[in-house]
Amino acid sequence: MTISNTGNGDVDPAVREELARLRDSIDNIDAAVVHMLAERFKATQQVGHLKARHQLPPADPAREARQIERLRTLAENAKLDPAFAEKFLNFIIAEVIRHHERIAEDTVNGTTTTAD
């Protein structure tokens, strides 16, 4: 067994290397998540403009409930806490609704909204 901490603040170089490798992987995953969220929000902005043009409400509670249930199932299958997945999706949904409300308001006022 390799001792990772010698007591004087020195870390075994092999442990340091493994930690760096794992952190690089985490950094890559974080970057992918950010890019995926950006793509998702580009699509939801388009939905917001379509809803505004056709005077549809910013929120769709039935779809949101279906999406939450779907994500909970995906999380369970992926061995991820479904409650965490639901909290994460609820956060995203709230942000999307906020965007849709602003787009609808801007449409009524005749101003242009850009993606944010």
Legacy VTK file of the C-alpha trace (Angstrom):
# vtk DataFile Version 3.0
C-alpha trace
ASCII
DATASET POLYDATA
POINTS 116 float
0.000 0.000 0.000
1.322 3.416 -0.976
1.327 6.064 1.706
-0.059 9.196 0.102
0.859 11.636 2.837
4.122 11.324 4.722
3.004 13.612 7.507
5.213 16.542 6.526
3.059 17.759 3.633
4.837 15.701 0.974
2.579 13.708 -1.306
3.736 10.576 -3.063
4.498 11.543 -6.697
2.393 8.637 -7.981
-0.585 9.890 -5.985
-0.012 13.439 -7.209
0.108 12.152 -10.827
-3.112 10.149 -10.414
-4.832 13.142 -8.807
-3.766 15.367 -11.715
-5.039 12.789 -14.227
-8.417 12.552 -12.501
-8.710 16.339 -12.222
-7.905 16.739 -15.927
-10.744 14.349 -16.687
-13.087 16.303 -14.406
-12.070 19.551 -16.128
-12.847 18.030 -19.537
-16.244 16.846 -18.330
-17.012 20.301 -16.881
-16.154 21.888 -20.229
-18.437 19.443 -22.041
-21.284 20.166 -19.610
-20.930 23.919 -20.184
-20.953 23.466 -23.956
-23.979 21.148 -23.782
-25.849 23.649 -21.604
-25.017 26.426 -24.078
-26.484 24.358 -26.918
-29.546 23.551 -24.823
-30.153 27.226 -24.075
-29.767 28.133 -27.760
-32.594 25.691 -28.505
-34.766 26.926 -25.641
-34.286 30.519 -26.826
-35.741 29.454 -30.175
-38.657 27.813 -28.341
-39.165 31.048 -26.403
-39.361 33.099 -29.603
-41.794 30.620 -31.157
-43.985 30.694 -28.053
-43.913 34.490 -27.973
-44.865 34.799 -31.658
-47.845 32.512 -31.090
-48.743 33.932 -27.675
-48.150 30.655 -25.865
-47.368 30.709 -22.140
-43.688 30.716 -21.119
-44.144 27.649 -18.900
-45.524 24.235 -19.843
-46.100 22.409 -16.529
-47.193 19.148 -18.184
-44.024 18.952 -20.297
-41.903 19.948 -17.312
-43.389 17.119 -15.253
-42.718 14.631 -18.070
-39.147 15.876 -18.415
-38.522 15.604 -14.683
-39.830 12.041 -14.622
-37.763 11.180 -17.697
-34.613 12.662 -16.170
-35.197 10.870 -12.865
-35.378 7.560 -14.754
-32.223 8.382 -16.723
-30.473 9.279 -13.471
-31.499 6.035 -11.810
-30.246 4.045 -14.798
-26.956 5.962 -14.684
-26.582 5.367 -10.917
-27.005 9.099 -10.213
-29.182 10.342 -7.379
-32.571 11.070 -9.009
-33.304 13.802 -6.452
-30.121 15.594 -7.509
-31.062 15.223 -11.185
-34.499 16.659 -10.454
-33.044 19.646 -8.586
-30.654 20.272 -11.464
-33.443 20.134 -14.067
-35.703 22.355 -11.951
-32.918 24.943 -11.845
-32.579 24.800 -15.631
-36.360 24.948 -16.162
-36.641 28.017 -13.939
-33.943 29.756 -15.988
-35.630 28.789 -19.268
-38.982 30.122 -18.053
-37.301 33.365 -17.008
-35.855 33.677 -20.520
-39.215 32.882 -22.109
-40.955 35.498 -19.968
-38.423 38.104 -21.029
-38.743 37.131 -24.688
-42.547 37.365 -24.451
-42.304 40.776 -22.786
-39.848 42.005 -25.400
-42.107 40.707 -28.172
-45.081 42.612 -26.756
-42.943 45.746 -26.383
-41.447 45.388 -29.857
-37.857 45.030 -28.621
-35.360 42.367 -29.606
-33.965 39.788 -27.189
-30.623 38.150 -27.830
-29.558 34.823 -26.406
-27.790 35.032 -23.074
LINES 1 117
116 0 1 2 3 4 5 6 7 8 9 10 11 12 13 14 15 16 17 18 19 20 21 22 23 24 25 26 27 28 29 30 31 32 33 34 35 36 37 38 39 40 41 42 43 44 45 46 47 48 49 50 51 52 53 54 55 56 57 58 59 60 61 62 63 64 65 66 67 68 69 70 71 72 73 74 75 76 77 78 79 80 81 82 83 84 85 86 87 88 89 90 91 92 93 94 95 96 97 98 99 100 101 102 103 104 105 106 107 108 109 110 111 112 113 114 115
